[in-house]
Amino acid sequence: MRKEGMLILDLPPCCMTPEGKVLCPLAWNTNYCSRQSPKGLAMTGEDWEKIYVSGKRPTWCPIRQI
């Protein structure tokens, strides 16, 4: 049985800053973030670098704005 819920949080435009400061409270949570990535838990530091250099949330981000 699927359950749905809602989380209210300050939605940053990107997971982290280019300096490496984490902005999203779910960025390092493997159940909500890395697991959604095409690479899953095998993401490397280089993968994260591409995300924060882009300044945007990745398309696979599980957080959706309503």
C-alpha positions in Angstrom: 0.0 0.0 0.0 1.5 3.3 -1.1 1.3 6.2 1.4 1.8 9.8 0.5 2.9 12.7 2.6 4.0 16.3 2.5 7.2 17.9 3.8 7.4 21.6 4.2 10.9 23.1 3.9 12.7 26.0 2.5 13.3 24.8 -1.0 16.8 25.9 -2.2 17.4 26.5 -6.0 20.4 24.1 -5.7 21.5 21.3 -3.3 24.6 23.2 -2.2 26.7 26.2 -3.0 29.9 26.1 -5.2 31.8 26.3 -1.9 30.3 23.0 -0.8 27.8 24.4 1.8 24.8 22.0 1.9 21.6 24.0 1.4 19.1 21.1 1.2 18.3 19.2 4.4 17.9 16.0 2.3 21.1 16.4 0.2 23.1 13.7 2.1 20.1 11.5 3.0 20.5 8.3 0.9 16.8 7.4 1.2 15.6 10.7 -0.3 18.5 11.9 -2.5 21.3 9.8 -3.8 19.0 6.8 -4.2 17.0 8.9 -6.8 20.1 9.6 -8.9 20.7 7.6 -12.1 23.9 6.4 -10.4 22.2 5.7 -7.1 24.4 5.3 -4.1 27.4 5.1 -6.4 27.5 8.9 -6.9 31.0 10.3 -6.6 32.3 13.7 -5.4 32.6 14.6 -9.1 28.9 14.0 -9.5 28.1 16.3 -6.6 30.5 18.9 -8.0 28.6 19.0 -11.3 25.4 19.6 -9.4 26.6 22.5 -7.3 28.5 24.1 -10.1 25.3 24.1 -12.2 23.5 26.1 -9.5 20.3 24.0 -10.0 18.6 21.1 -8.5 19.1 17.9 -10.6 16.1 16.7 -12.6 16.1 13.5 -10.5 15.6 15.4 -7.3 12.7 13.8 -5.3 11.5 17.2 -4.0 8.8 18.9 -6.1 7.5 22.4 -5.6 3.7 22.8 -5.4 
